[in-house]
């Protein structure tokens, strides 16, 4: 009985602490350098992909998506499509 309770407590601790650790790791990532625009990062990702460096390409594309302005996406999502009621 005591081992079941201990296992449940351990499982609960893992469920609580794992997301906190992931949040802390993400918060410690350095901000992008001033010269890195999303367009430049996308171009670097494309070049890395063409050269076969797929992991670098994916990481660079993700960085570009993180720093891209969000308001443009919201504007295009909320715009009414012509011809659709």
Secondary structure, 3 states (H helix, E strand, C coil): CHHHHHHHHHHHHHHHHHHHHHHHHHHCCCCCCCCCCHHHHHHHHHHHHHCCCHHHHHHHHHHHHHHCCCHHHHHHHHCCCCCCC
